[in-house]
Amino acid sequence: MVTKEQLEKMTEKDILRLAFIPGFSTKEQVSEISGRGVGVDAVMNTVLNFREL
């Protein structure tokens, strides 16, 4: 998603935002229930949609 050089220039806030990018995963292997990068970004979308109500 980012290079080592880009990562070195990022703030902590920027780094934390990476977890909310659709498809981001820390898993090396995909299983039936994990590793597809669907999770934190789905939660963020739900929270943002709720705030709009």
Phi and psi in radians as a Rosetta constraint file:
Dihedral C 1 N 2 CA 2 C 2 CIRCULARHARMONIC -2.412 0.35
Dihedral N 2 CA 2 C 2 N 3 CIRCULARHARMONIC 2.711 0.35
Dihedral C 2 N 3 CA 3 C 3 CIRCULARHARMONIC -1.450 0.35
Dihedral N 3 CA 3 C 3 N 4 CIRCULARHARMONIC 2.912 0.35
Dihedral C 3 N 4 CA 4 C 4 CIRCULARHARMONIC -1.051 0.35
Dihedral N 4 CA 4 C 4 N 5 CIRCULARHARMONIC -0.688 0.35
Dihedral C 4 N 5 CA 5 C 5 CIRCULARHARMONIC -1.142 0.35
Dihedral N 5 CA 5 C 5 N 6 CIRCULARHARMONIC -0.732 0.35
Dihedral C 5 N 6 CA 6 C 6 CIRCULARHARMONIC -1.126 0.35
Dihedral N 6 CA 6 C 6 N 7 CIRCULARHARMONIC -0.740 0.35
Dihedral C 6 N 7 CA 7 C 7 CIRCULARHARMONIC -1.048 0.35
Dihedral N 7 CA 7 C 7 N 8 CIRCULARHARMONIC -0.704 0.35
Dihedral C 7 N 8 CA 8 C 8 CIRCULARHARMONIC -1.111 0.35
Dihedral N 8 CA 8 C 8 N 9 CIRCULARHARMONIC -0.442 0.35
Dihedral C 8 N 9 CA 9 C 9 CIRCULARHARMONIC -1.624 0.35
Dihedral N 9 CA 9 C 9 N 10 CIRCULARHARMONIC -0.141 0.35
Dihedral C 9 N 10 CA 10 C 10 CIRCULARHARMONIC -1.430 0.35
Dihedral N 10 CA 10 C 10 N 11 CIRCULARHARMONIC 2.578 0.35
Dihedral C 10 N 11 CA 11 C 11 CIRCULARHARMONIC -1.394 0.35
Dihedral N 11 CA 11 C 11 N 12 CIRCULARHARMONIC 2.931 0.35
Dihedral C 11 N 12 CA 12 C 12 CIRCULARHARMONIC -1.050 0.35
Dihedral N 12 CA 12 C 12 N 13 CIRCULARHARMONIC -0.682 0.35
Dihedral C 12 N 13 CA 13 C 13 CIRCULARHARMONIC -1.094 0.35
Dihedral N 13 CA 13 C 13 N 14 CIRCULARHARMONIC -0.742 0.35
Dihedral C 13 N 14 CA 14 C 14 CIRCULARHARMONIC -1.078 0.35
Dihedral N 14 CA 14 C 14 N 15 CIRCULARHARMONIC -0.727 0.35
Dihedral C 14 N 15 CA 15 C 15 CIRCULARHARMONIC -1.132 0.35
Dihedral N 15 CA 15 C 15 N 16 CIRCULARHARMONIC -0.752 0.35
Dihedral C 15 N 16 CA 16 C 16 CIRCULARHARMONIC -1.108 0.35
Dihedral N 16 CA 16 C 16 N 17 CIRCULARHARMONIC -0.580 0.35
Dihedral C 16 N 17 CA 17 C 17 CIRCULARHARMONIC -1.122 0.35
Dihedral N 17 CA 17 C 17 N 18 CIRCULARHARMONIC -0.418 0.35
Dihedral C 17 N 18 CA 18 C 18 CIRCULARHARMONIC -1.013 0.35
Dihedral N 18 CA 18 C 18 N 19 CIRCULARHARMONIC -0.593 0.35
Dihedral C 18 N 19 CA 19 C 19 CIRCULARHARMONIC -1.121 0.35
Dihedral N 19 CA 19 C 19 N 20 CIRCULARHARMONIC -0.335 0.35
Dihedral C 19 N 20 CA 20 C 20 CIRCULARHARMONIC -1.682 0.35
Dihedral N 20 CA 20 C 20 N 21 CIRCULARHARMONIC 0.038 0.35
Dihedral C 20 N 21 CA 21 C 21 CIRCULARHARMONIC -1.355 0.35
Dihedral N 21 CA 21 C 21 N 22 CIRCULARHARMONIC 2.240 0.35
Dihedral C 21 N 22 CA 22 C 22 CIRCULARHARMONIC -0.966 0.35
Dihedral N 22 CA 22 C 22 N 23 CIRCULARHARMONIC 2.318 0.35
Dihedral C 22 N 23 CA 23 C 23 CIRCULARHARMONIC 1.642 0.35
Dihedral N 23 CA 23 C 23 N 24 CIRCULARHARMONIC -0.163 0.35
Dihedral C 23 N 24 CA 24 C 24 CIRCULARHARMONIC -1.219 0.35
Dihedral N 24 CA 24 C 24 N 25 CIRCULARHARMONIC 2.320 0.35
Dihedral C 24 N 25 CA 25 C 25 CIRCULARHARMONIC -2.586 0.35
Dihedral N 25 CA 25 C 25 N 26 CIRCULARHARMONIC 2.582 0.35
Dihedral C 25 N 26 CA 26 C 26 CIRCULARHARMONIC -1.693 0.35
Dihedral N 26 CA 26 C 26 N 27 CIRCULARHARMONIC -0.062 0.35
Dihedral C 26 N 27 CA 27 C 27 CIRCULARHARMONIC -1.367 0.35
Dihedral N 27 CA 27 C 27 N 28 CIRCULARHARMONIC 2.432 0.35
Dihedral C 27 N 28 CA 28 C 28 CIRCULARHARMONIC -1.500 0.35
Dihedral N 28 CA 28 C 28 N 29 CIRCULARHARMONIC -0.503 0.35
Dihedral C 28 N 29 CA 29 C 29 CIRCULARHARMONIC -2.082 0.35
Dihedral N 29 CA 29 C 29 N 30 CIRCULARHARMONIC 2.424 0.35
Dihedral C 29 N 30 CA 30 C 30 CIRCULARHARMONIC -1.547 0.35
Dihedral N 30 CA 30 C 30 N 31 CIRCULARHARMONIC 2.366 0.35
Dihedral C 30 N 31 CA 31 C 31 CIRCULARHARMONIC -2.094 0.35
Dihedral N 31 CA 31 C 31 N 32 CIRCULARHARMONIC -3.051 0.35
Dihedral C 31 N 32 CA 32 C 32 CIRCULARHARMONIC -1.132 0.35
Dihedral N 32 CA 32 C 32 N 33 CIRCULARHARMONIC -0.463 0.35
Dihedral C 32 N 33 CA 33 C 33 CIRCULARHARMONIC -2.094 0.35
Dihedral N 33 CA 33 C 33 N 34 CIRCULARHARMONIC -0.077 0.35
Dihedral C 33 N 34 CA 34 C 34 CIRCULARHARMONIC -2.643 0.35
Dihedral N 34 CA 34 C 34 N 35 CIRCULARHARMONIC 2.826 0.35
Dihedral C 34 N 35 CA 35 C 35 CIRCULARHARMONIC 1.709 0.35
Dihedral N 35 CA 35 C 35 N 36 CIRCULARHARMONIC 0.082 0.35
Dihedral C 35 N 36 CA 36 C 36 CIRCULARHARMONIC -1.683 0.35
Dihedral N 36 CA 36 C 36 N 37 CIRCULARHARMONIC -0.085 0.35
Dihedral C 36 N 37 CA 37 C 37 CIRCULARHARMONIC 1.389 0.35
Dihedral N 37 CA 37 C 37 N 38 CIRCULARHARMONIC 0.383 0.35
Dihedral C 37 N 38 CA 38 C 38 CIRCULARHARMONIC -1.925 0.35
Dihedral N 38 CA 38 C 38 N 39 CIRCULARHARMONIC 2.082 0.35
Dihedral C 38 N 39 CA 39 C 39 CIRCULARHARMONIC 2.972 0.35
Dihedral N 39 CA 39 C 39 N 40 CIRCULARHARMONIC -1.515 0.35
Dihedral C 39 N 40 CA 40 C 40 CIRCULARHARMONIC -1.106 0.35
Dihedral N 40 CA 40 C 40 N 41 CIRCULARHARMONIC -0.689 0.35
Dihedral C 40 N 41 CA 41 C 41 CIRCULARHARMONIC -1.212 0.35
Dihedral N 41 CA 41 C 41 N 42 CIRCULARHARMONIC -0.545 0.35
Dihedral C 41 N 42 CA 42 C 42 CIRCULARHARMONIC -1.167 0.35
Dihedral N 42 CA 42 C 42 N 43 CIRCULARHARMONIC -0.695 0.35
Dihedral C 42 N 43 CA 43 C 43 CIRCULARHARMONIC -1.114 0.35
Dihedral N 43 CA 43 C 43 N 44 CIRCULARHARMONIC -0.774 0.35
Dihedral C 43 N 44 CA 44 C 44 CIRCULARHARMONIC -1.055 0.35
Dihedral N 44 CA 44 C 44 N 45 CIRCULARHARMONIC -0.768 0.35
Dihedral C 44 N 45 CA 45 C 45 CIRCULARHARMONIC -1.087 0.35
Dihedral N 45 CA 45 C 45 N 46 CIRCULARHARMONIC -0.694 0.35
Dihedral C 45 N 46 CA 46 C 46 CIRCULARHARMONIC -1.098 0.35
Dihedral N 46 CA 46 C 46 N 47 CIRCULARHARMONIC -0.785 0.35
Dihedral C 46 N 47 CA 47 C 47 CIRCULARHARMONIC -1.102 0.35
Dihedral N 47 CA 47 C 47 N 48 CIRCULARHARMONIC -0.796 0.35
Dihedral C 47 N 48 CA 48 C 48 CIRCULARHARMONIC -1.121 0.35
Dihedral N 48 CA 48 C 48 N 49 CIRCULARHARMONIC -0.710 0.35
Dihedral C 48 N 49 CA 49 C 49 CIRCULARHARMONIC -1.154 0.35
Dihedral N 49 CA 49 C 49 N 50 CIRCULARHARMONIC -0.646 0.35
Dihedral C 49 N 50 CA 50 C 50 CIRCULARHARMONIC -1.137 0.35
Dihedral N 50 CA 50 C 50 N 51 CIRCULARHARMONIC -0.689 0.35
Dihedral C 50 N 51 CA 51 C 51 CIRCULARHARMONIC -1.103 0.35
Dihedral N 51 CA 51 C 51 N 52 CIRCULARHARMONIC -0.493 0.35
Dihedral C 51 N 52 CA 52 C 52 CIRCULARHARMONIC -1.317 0.35
Dihedral N 52 CA 52 C 52 N 53 CIRCULARHARMONIC -0.324 0.35
